[in-house]
Amino acid sequence: MPKKSIPQNHRDLGDFFRSVDLAENRVDIPSAEVFTDDGVADLERSADAKDSDVRVRILGTVKKLRHVGGIKPLATVQPDWEHFLDGLEASHPNFLSFIELLRDQFALTTCLGDGRVCLPPVLLDGPPGIGKTDFALTLAVWLRAPLLCLDMASAQSGAALAGSDAFWSNSQPGRLFDTLALGPVANPIVMLDELDKAAVGGRYSPEAALYQLLEPKSAAQFRDLSVPQVSLDASHVCWIATTNDVSVLPKPIRSRFVELSIPAPTREQVVRIVHSIYAGLRERRAWGRAMHEELPAEVAELLADCTPRAVRVQLERACGKAARRGSNVLSPEDLVVERPISKQRRGIGFVGVV
């Protein structure tokens, strides 16, 4: 029997995988058991001792778990990974250390393994605005893997990762439970953005669950606080954390990551990034193709002192100003120039003037 083609949209992977008879090896796709039927049965039995509202919530979770099933496919590395990483190096030239790590991991899994996306926990440390979040998002989109992005700067407790204690009548599973147990694959990407800004320390601190989740053996038996009857295998999760100052993290947390220092891009690199960001806007925005294919060199040079985050804002606003004057070609006059407040003859904001 011919093999089925794997869907390109990760949202369809779950239905695809359930339609395949693995026992007959009709398709060669790696998989993992995220949770067991026994755990779901234990959860269902626990509903008997609960009040009506809690019982309804538990039985609703049981129904969802049985619908998606505990055996899930693993997202795999795309065949064109070398070409993709070459492009990523061009668009994110200051991320060479991470790109080299990806080259090693992708070569291992495609040449010697089963092709699954498998990364050690990676921590990207560097100044704000240099593209750490954008890099992770770009990687997740290309891998077609679900991405859970947690803003650790606004997290007040560990509920987002580990859920709230089942003791409380209004307890809810964490977002990791929803992404892993109810999602389409067993190896989603979880991004811990600005981990250094989390309120660290204490039983309910946002990073407390990471002590278990970042260790493969203990992660394989992870239990959400609100659904303790169901043991999840979170050992396949790909973790990416970002920090502006890694030194504030507890050493036991730091030791669980591969730390990579991401420098601010040089002026020459920013010029390349500006052109890459402009090309991305043309590709992703509904109005993008109406803009001229080439970004004028003088515009790129004027943005060379900006961070990648500021470049993206400037370019989109500049496109709007060009459209208002009836042109699809950007000019230096389309850039939003902010005058410095200080008396120093140095630009602040996006592009400084004197």
Secondary structure as GFF3:
##gff-version 3
##sequence-region A 1 354
A	DSSP	three_ten_helix	10	12	.	.	.	ID=ss1
A	DSSP	alpha_helix	13	18	.	.	.	ID=ss2
A	DSSP	three_ten_helix	22	24	.	.	.	ID=ss3
A	DSSP	beta_strand	31	33	.	.	.	ID=ss4
A	DSSP	alpha_helix	37	46	.	.	.	ID=ss5
A	DSSP	three_ten_helix	47	49	.	.	.	ID=ss6
A	DSSP	alpha_helix	52	68	.	.	.	ID=ss7
A	DSSP	beta_strand	71	73	.	.	.	ID=ss8
A	DSSP	alpha_helix	81	91	.	.	.	ID=ss9
A	DSSP	three_ten_helix	93	95	.	.	.	ID=ss10
A	DSSP	alpha_helix	96	111	.	.	.	ID=ss11
A	DSSP	beta_strand	122	125	.	.	.	ID=ss12
A	DSSP	alpha_helix	132	143	.	.	.	ID=ss13
A	DSSP	beta_strand	147	151	.	.	.	ID=ss14
A	DSSP	alpha_helix	159	162	.	.	.	ID=ss15
A	DSSP	alpha_helix	175	181	.	.	.	ID=ss16
A	DSSP	beta_strand	189	193	.	.	.	ID=ss17
A	DSSP	three_ten_helix	195	197	.	.	.	ID=ss18
A	DSSP	alpha_helix	210	213	.	.	.	ID=ss19
A	DSSP	alpha_helix	216	219	.	.	.	ID=ss20
A	DSSP	beta_strand	222	223	.	.	.	ID=ss21
A	DSSP	beta_strand	231	232	.	.	.	ID=ss22
A	DSSP	beta_strand	238	243	.	.	.	ID=ss23
A	DSSP	three_ten_helix	246	248	.	.	.	ID=ss24
A	DSSP	alpha_helix	251	254	.	.	.	ID=ss25
A	DSSP	beta_strand	258	261	.	.	.	ID=ss26
A	DSSP	alpha_helix	267	284	.	.	.	ID=ss27
A	DSSP	three_ten_helix	288	290	.	.	.	ID=ss28
A	DSSP	alpha_helix	297	302	.	.	.	ID=ss29
A	DSSP	alpha_helix	308	324	.	.	.	ID=ss30
A	DSSP	three_ten_helix	332	334	.	.	.	ID=ss31
###
